[in-house]
Amino acid sequence: MIVITGATGALNGATVEHLLKLVPAERVGVSVRDVARARHFADRGVRVRQGSYEDPAALRESFEGADQVLLVSSSDPRADALSLHRAGIEAAVAAGARRILYTSHQGAGLDSPFHPARDHAATEGLLAESGVAWTSLRNGFYMHSLEWMLGSWRETGVIAAPADGPVSWTDRADAAEGAAVILAGEREFDGPVTLTAGEAVTFGDLGIERVVLEDEEWVAERVAHGVPEFMARFMLTTFQAAREGRFAGVDPALAELLGRQPRTVADYLSPRGGA
């Protein structure tokens, strides 16, 4: 059985949908906080059990019989993500999973300015120490993040943001489909696997008017528009990491898994592209 956490969220929910096109529903289980929100999966024969990283006992039960477990990373910038991920790994090991998969991020590194990258790298360390085969899905930076990073650029026609660097902006839906192909396939992917779009671009490459703001000027502007300061500073670390080239790499693995080229940031930014 393949058990997927966070299946009522956008990323792993899409992974489940793609997985159900590849394997019978009785081979799929989901571990979710609220089983009512997963009724659409239960109605199709998916095993639905309650589980969360905050409740290790329930989590272990939700992983019962799992051959593979896909752990979603914590998305709360204020949470102790590493402790939550440790609970997920320990529950999967206790349940007897043969392989643990984890939704990591391109540029994972303990020294990255981008705070989640440190958590991802530390979690990969825990996976390596778990004694179980593991796969870290280092997804490219999700391109829908541009909407909250760049503010009102669609209305103004201007990208006014801090200095950046090349980023292989990746469609979350493509990453979800790639994960499903890995879960359903016979090929084993060991350790980190980088799943990105086929090119890395800067904001200056997008054919949109570009204004470079100083870091503190941008933070103040975001706060003035109602963004909490802690969140603005969290977002700033994205630009800082990009300037160091942390998100510049591209890899053909996602295209190979999909059997087509992944969606590009140009597709997303086109008038008909959207989120």
Buried (B, 14 or more C-beta within 10 A) or exposed (E): BBBBBBBBBBBBBBBBBBBBEBBEBEBBBBBBBEBEBBEEBBEEEBBBBBBBBEBBEBBBBBBBEBEBBBBBBBEEBEEEBBEBBBBBBBBBBBBEBEBBBBBBBBBBBEEBBBBBBBBBBBBBEBBEEBEBBBBBBBBBBBBBBBEEBBBEBEEEEBBBBBBBBBBBBBBBBBBBBBBBBBBBEEEEBEEBBBBBBBBBBBBEEBEBEBEBBEBEEBBBBBBEEEBEEEBBBBBBBBBBBBBBEBBBBBBEBBBEBBEEEBBBBBBBBEEEEEE
